[in-house]
Amino acid sequence: MKYRMNRPSLALAASVVLGAALMTACSSEGSSSVGSDGKTTVSVGVSGNVFDMSIRLAEENGYFDKQNIKIKYVTLTASTGTSALQSNSVQFLNSSPTSYLAGLSKGLPELSVATNGGGNPLGIVVSTAFAKKHGLTAETPAAEVAKALADSTAGASSANTKAEAGIFLKAHGVDPDKLKWVSLPSPAADKAALTKGEVDWFITSEPIPLQVQHEGDGIVVAHSDKVPEWAAGQAGYGQVVVVKEDYAKSNSTTVKGFATAVQQATTYLDTHASDDKAVLAAARASLPGMPDDVLSEAVSQVDWPETAKQDAAGWKKTVAFVKDGIGAVPDASVSADNWTNKYLP
């Protein structure tokens, strides 16, 4: 059973911690260790976005503890996550399919052991002035939103989110190349550009768009409920738990315990309301400083899987989205050797 709120939502980019992340990724403190209490401490690479929820909730609800696992979080970015995994600075990486497929395309020995979130929880947020000028509200139909955006100045802080905006616009007959695009360095810069009037709108992962709306500086006019092309059903996108192949072989008990705890957490998220006490506690840990209503909306935007199991059909859909939909990894491919369900309960 799925509980949903009125949802625009998802991820917070942690670009401001890039320097710290790089230092952490190069450290030698990432190896797992067994303490006197018999529990194994592992380092986990997270991104500081809503997709971290399953791992945070697994800790919040004691699922890792039951598997004799302790967690050390390392906040990474899309550009540092894979290198941190390969250097053994982290043993587990909560990865986007894009980063994972990019690693496989380079021949890196990575293994996906669980899927722990689905869809593209993105938001397009327009300035209040633009919304007023074009009569846009949060309930405006997608086709009308796209038409209003056809003559505008847009902001994006990544090639991927710009491409995803393009998918939305093209679906409604709007050529994204005819818009004026402003390339910005981070989601925080997106927000600043909007409030300064430098862009009419921007697209990024939630909860930044929802935060802008909460503060009264804009209105979220598109999200995965309005844009089926972003949703898990069509994109097959989401988040996966990745380990190095040799780590999985040498630490099968730990990998199984980690994957089991993550599946318990995704099941909990799938069957509990987004304002559930434990869910909000995990959300606050994942996205500190965000208001509870923003957190709840962001959590509800993700398609939390009842099971963390992967399948060939899902990966085929994901590869098509990453390779052809957004063009992020032109040579993306995945085989049955690159993912497994053997560590799941």
N, C-alpha and C positions, 0 to 999 in steps of 0.2 A: 504494500500500500504506500502511495507517495503523497506526502503532504507538500502543498505548494502555496506560496504566497504570491502576490502580484510582483513579478520578479524582474527587474533589470539587474544583472549582477556579475561579478567575480574578480579577479586577481589583482593583487597589489604588486607593482614592480619594485624591487628592492635595489634599484640602481645606485642609491646613495651609499650603499655599503659595499660597492665594488672593490674599493681598496682593501677593506677589511677582509672581504671574501677571498681576494687573491692571496693575501698573507696567510689566511687559514688554509687555503687549498695547497699552499706550498709547505706547510708545516709537516712535522713528522709525528704529530700527536693523534693521527686518525686511526691507528690500528685498534681493533677490538680487543678487549681484555676481560678476564674473568676475575671478579673481586672475591674477597673473603666470604661474602654472603652467597657465593655460587652464581651470581648473576653476571651475565655478559653485557658489557657496555659497548655499544656500537655508535659510530658517528653517522648521522643521516643528513644528506644534503637537501635543504628545502629552499623555496623561492620567496617566502613571505607573501604567499597569495592564498586564495580560498581553497586551492587544491591541496594545501597542506593539512586540511581539516581532518582527513582520515587518520593521519599519523598523530596529530595532536589529540584527537579524540581517543585513539587507542591508548595513549598515555593517560588521559584524563579518566577514562573508565577502567583503568587497571589491566587492560588486555595484555600489554607488554610485560607487566609485572608477573602475570600468570605464566608467561612463557620464559621467565627468568631472564628478561632483557631489560636493560636500562638504555635510555636514549640520550645522546649528546647531539644537539642541533647545530648545524653549520649553514648559515644563510649564504646562498650562492646566486649567481645570475645565469642566464642562458649561455653566456660565453665562458663561464668558469666551471659549470657543473660537471661536464664530461671530464675535463682535465683533473678535477678533484677526485673523481672516481678512479681514474686511471692511475693517479699517483698514490692511491690508497689513503688519501686524506679523509675520505668517507667510504664506508662500506656499502651503504644504500643511498640511492639517489632517487628522489621524487621528481621524475622527469616528464617534460612534455614529449609527445611523440615526435615532434619536429627535431628536438635535440637528440633524442635516441636514434632516430633514423639517420640523422647526419653523422652520428658516431659509427653506425653500421656501414654507411657509405664509405667511410675511411678505413674500414676493415678492423675496427676496434672490437675486442672480444667481450661484448656486453650481452647480458641476458635479461629479458623482461620477465619478472616472476609474478606480477599481479597488475591488474588494472584497478585504479582506485578513484575514478571520477570520469564523467563523460561530458562532452559538449564543449562549446566555446563560450564561456560566460563573459561576453563582451558587452559594452554599452556605447552607443552613440549619444553624446550629450551636446545639445545646442545651447547657446547663450540665451539668457532670458530676453534680450533685445531681439535676437533672431527669431525666437519662438513667438514673440508678440507680433513682429512684422509679418510672419507667415501663418499666424493662427495655429501654431503647433502646441499640442499638449501631450502628456504621457500616453493618452488613449488614441491619438491620431493614427489612422491606419498606415501600414508600412508603405503602400504605394504613394500616399499623399506626402509622407515624410521624404521619400526618395525624390519626388518631384520638387519639393521645396529646396532640397540640397543641391539640385542640379546647377544652380547659379550661386555658388558660395565659396568661401575660403575654408579649407579643411586642414586639421592638424593630425599628425600621426607620429608616433615615436618609434615605430618599427615597421619594416617592410611587410611583415606578416599581417599586422593589424590593418595596414593600408590595403593590402590585398583582400582581406576579409571585408573591408568596407566596399571594395570594388565588387565583390560577389553580390552583396546586398543591392548596390545601385544597379548593376547590370540586370539583376532579376526583375527590376521594374523599369527597364528601358532607359536608364540613365548612364551615359558614358562617363566613367570616373576620370578619364584623361582630360575631360573638358573643364574639370574643376581646378581651382588654384590650390595646390597642396603646399603646406608648410611642414618641413621636416624638423622635428623637435627631438631633443636628446633624451627625454624621459617622460613618463606619465605625469610627474610633478610639473614638468615644463609645459605639457599639454594644458594642465589646469591653469597655470599662470597665464599662458597665452590667451585662453578663453576669457578669463576675468579682466585682462587688459584690453580685450577687443581686437587682438591680433588675428584671431581665427573666429569663424562663426560656429564651428563645432569641432569636436575631435572624437576619435575612437580609441579605446584602450580596454584592457581587461578590468573587470570590476574588482574592488569596490570604488575605484577613483571616480567614475561617472556618478555613482550613487552618492558619494560624498559631496560632489559638486552640487547635486540636486538638493541634498539635505541642507547645505549651507545657503541655498537660495540663489546660486549663481548660474544655474542652468536647469535644463529639463532633459531627462533620459527619454529619447524618442524611439530608440530601437534596441532590442536585446533578443536573445535566442527564442523567446516566445513569439516574437514578430518576424524573426528571420530563421525559417526552418533550415536554411542552408548552413547555419552555424550550429544547429542542434546535433546531438549525438546520433540521432536516427539517420541523418543524411551524411554528416561529416565523419562519423565514426571516430571522432577525435576525443581527447580527454587527458588523462594522466596515467603514467605507469611507474611501477617500482622497478628500478634497474640495479643490477649488481654486475660485478665482473664474473666471467665464467669460472675462473679458477677459484674465486672466493666461494661461489656457490658449491663447487665440488668439495672444497676443503672444510666448509662450515655449513653443511646441509641442515643440521639441527637448528642452528641460529636462523638461517634463511627461512626454514619452515615455520619457526616460531614467529618471525617478523611478519611473514605473509599471512599467517593465520590471524594475528592480531589486527592487521590492516583490514582483512576481510570482515572480521567482527565489527570493526568500526564503520565500514561502508554500509554494512547491513543495518547498523543502528541509525546512520544518517538517512538511509532509505526509508526507514519505518518510523521516524520521529519527526515532529514538527521542527522547523528551523529556529523557533524560539524556545525549544527545550532547554532546560537548565544546563545539562552537560554539553549540548551542542553550542550554546552561547559561550560557555566557559572555554571550550576549545577554540571557538572563533576569536575570542578576545586574545588568546595566546598567539593565534596565527596572524591576526591583524590588529595589533595593539593601537589604541587611540581612536578607533572607529566607533561611532555611536551604535548602540544595539540594534536599532531599526535598520541601519545600513548593513550590519553584519548578517542579520536575519535574511534580508533580501538577497545578499550575495550568496549565502549558503543555499537558498532555495533555487538559485539559478543553475546549479550543478545537477547533472543527472547522476545521483549516487547509485552505483550498482548493488543489487542484492547479493551478487557473488563477484569475487575478484577474478574469476576465470576469464581467460582470453580464448578467442577462436579465430580461425583462418578468415572467416567472412568479415569479422570486425577489422582485422588487420588489412585486408584488401581495401576496405572502404577508407581506412585511415591513410594508407599509402597513396590512394588516389587523391585524397584531399590535400595532403602535404606536397605531393609531386605535381599534380595538375591543377588543383583548385587554387592554391596560393603560390605555387612555384617555389617553395622554400628549399626543397632538396630535389633537384632535377633528376638525380639518379637514385631516388629512394626505392628501396626494395626490402622485403623481409621474408625470411624462410621459417619453416617449422623449427629449425635449429636455434633461432634467435629468441624464441619465447617458450615458456613452459608453464603448465599448471601443476607440476609434480610436487611443488612445495605448499600447495593450498590444501586445506582440510577436505 
